[in-house]
Amino acid sequence: MKIKYIVYTLLIVGLGAFIAYRISANKSKDEDPKGPGGKNKTMHVTGVVVEPQTFDNNLSLSGSIEANEQVEIRSEVSGIVESINFTEGSNVAKGQLLFKVNDVELRAQLGQAKTKENLASENERRAGLLLKKEAISQEEYDVARADLKSAQAQTQLISAQIGKTSVRAPFSGKIGLRSISAGTFITPDVLVAKLVNTGKLKITFSIPEKYATQVKMKSNLTFKVSGSDDKYNATVYAIEPEVAVATRTLQVRAIADNKDGKLLPGTFADVELPLDIIRDAIVVPTEAIVPVQNGKKVFVSEHGKAKEVMVETATRTDASVLILSGIKAGDTVLTSGVMALKNDTPVKISLAKKK
């Protein structure tokens, strides 16, 4: 039995010694700056020395293209479509007759109303003569005059309804596909076609509230559309008077010429909006920025070690980011290996060549 206990004791002691040896070896390995996995291992990184420069502050935004004017063509009165006077997809001029609704019944009502108006006019004339002779009272004359006014109003009402049977283009533009034919019974609920003025187009987009004071009326901008590398010019002509609370953005609208008809309403636009040119700006390469939960950070070199610095950014381009606060001119910002860096990691820097 004693031998058995001695064997167990030796096994336990041996196992404990082995564990202690491994812990000690791993610790020594971690503390060795030359070790392959050491936490104090010097990292070879690239970096740039921050220098003030002039920054063209361009804001890249998404917008939508809208027609300068567009309207749904409908009839204001119900009736049978007598004639259609436009061709689908064609250009129409302002005031051009688009279609005509049959007005036979209305014209008959107009004739009846004019007859009543003439009778009321004659009664009012006679009542006026009798009033001068004091043969009737003022009240009786007022009744005759009111009948005349009522008859005149009825005539005007029917004439207005007849006028509505001829539907004309409210402005010049291109008319779309029609949904009616001659002989269709039409009501005000029926959409006949859409009329769109595409000679000029509106580009509507929203900018973050922090740039709201930098957008001015008559500012020029450029934009592109999907499927084309062509750049188009537009001019800001309207700015919403308040920032939208839900999105914290300011809506802006610009207008562009579309004489060649290449641009179509309803498409998206990639807008490039020039803001103020910033002198002595602090700019870093985009690869230096590390997104974190509460903002963005960069790593700078300080006494041969990486130091984490929170920064406030503004406009971003394909190659660089404008920094508002956090770093200053003369700082060396690290641009490679930033996702693996931690505070106080020893670094050996190769400075990138200036372009």
Secondary structure, DSSP 8 states (H G I E B T S, - for coil): -HHHHHHHHHHHHHHHHHHHHHHHHHHHHHH-TTSTT-TT--EEEEEEE---EEEEEEEEEEEEEEEEEEEEE--SS-EEEEEE---TT-EE-TT-EEEEE--HHHHHHHHHHHHHHHHHHHHHHHHHHHHHTTSS-HHHHHHHHHHHHHHHHHHHHHHHHHHHTEEE-SSSEEE------TT-EE-TT---EEEEEEEEEEEEEEEEGGGGGG--TT-EEEEEETT----EEEEEEEE-SS-BTTTTEEEEEEEEE-TT----TT-EEEEEEEEEEEEEEEEEEGGG-EEETTEEEEEEEETTEEEEEEEEEEEE-SSEEEEEES--TT-EEE-SSTTT--TT-BEEEEE----
